[in-house]
C-alpha cells in the first residue's frame, strides 16, 4: 500500500477538498477506502464518483479495483427529482467514466458558479498548497526536472520559439519584464545617456584661476591645456 501522502494513493470514494464547492459524496480517509494506483490513473480518475450499492442476494460487489462489477446509480437528477436506475457495470470501465462526467466535482463547480479571476486564484492557491505539503506536481524536484527536460527536448512550453516570440512582443506592448519602466536595457541606457549628456552640457562652470566660464567638459580641457588643477572650478549654473 502506498504511503498516506503519496500521489499514487487513491481514495475509492473521494474525500472532501477545501476550495471545492460541489461534491456528491465525502469518503472516509481510512484503509478501507484506500488503494494504490499509478499516478496517471489516479489523476485520470480524479474525484469521479457514482452512488453504488451492494446486497448479498443480488449481483455485483463493492467497488475496490478497476473491473469490479458493481451496481451503480445512473441517470439521477436531484434538482429535477429524477430517481435514476441501478445499473450493473465495471468500476472505472468506459461506461462508468462516461456516466460520471456529469457528476464530477470539477464540472459541477463550473456549472454552479461563474469562474472569476478570484475563483481561479483561490483554486490555484489551494492546489499549490497541497503540492507544497505533499511534495507533488511542480514541487517534486524529479517531476519538475523531467517536465523541463521534456519541454526543452520538444521545444514546447517555455522553450517554444512561438511562446518566446509572443511573450517578448506582449512584454514590449504591455511594458513588462525587460521593457518595464526603470529596467536597464540598451535602449534605456541610450536614452538615459542622451538625457544625461544634455543636462551635463547645459551646466556652466567657472575656472577659479582665470574666471573662464564654459561647460564642464570644455573647462576640463581648458584647465589641462594651461596646467591648472581641474578641481579649481565652481558651478555657476
C-alpha positions, 0 to 999 in steps of 0.5 A: 500500500502506498504511503498516506501522502503519496500521489499514487494513493487513491481514495475509492470514494473521494474525500472532501477538498477545501476550495471545492464547492460541489461534491456528491459524496465525502469518503472516509480517509481510512484503509478501507477506502484506500488503494494504490494506483499509478499516478496517471490513473489516479489523476485520470480518475480524479474525484469521479464518483457514482452512488453504488450499492451492494446486497448479498442476494443480488449481483455485483460487489463493492467497488475496490479495483478497476473491473469490479462489477458493481451496481451503480446509480445512473441517470439521477437528477436531484434538482429535477427529482429524477430517481435514476436506475441501478445499473450493473457495470465495471468500476472505472470501465468506459461506461462508468467514466462516461456516466460520471462526467456529469457528476464530477466535482470539477464540472459541477463547480463550473456549472454552479458558479461563474469562474472569476479571476478570484475563483481561479486564484483561490483554486490555484492557491489551494492546489499549490498548497497541497503540492507544497505539503505533499511534495507533488506536481511542480514541487517534486524536484524529479517531476519538475526536472523531467517536465523541463527536460521534456519541454526543452527536448520538444521545444514546447512550453517555455522553450517554444520559439512561438511562446518566446516570440509572443511573450517578448512582443506582449512584454514590449506592448504591455511594458513588462519584464525587460521593457518595464519602466526603470529596467536597464536595457540598451535602449534605456541606457541610450536614452538615459545617456542622451538625457544625461549628456544634455543636462551635463552640457547645459551646466556652466562652470567657472575656472577659479584661476582665470574666471573662464566660464564654459561647460564642464567638459570644455573647462576640463580641457581648458584647465589641462591645456594651461596646467591648472588643477581641474578641481579649481572650478565652481558651478555657476549654473 
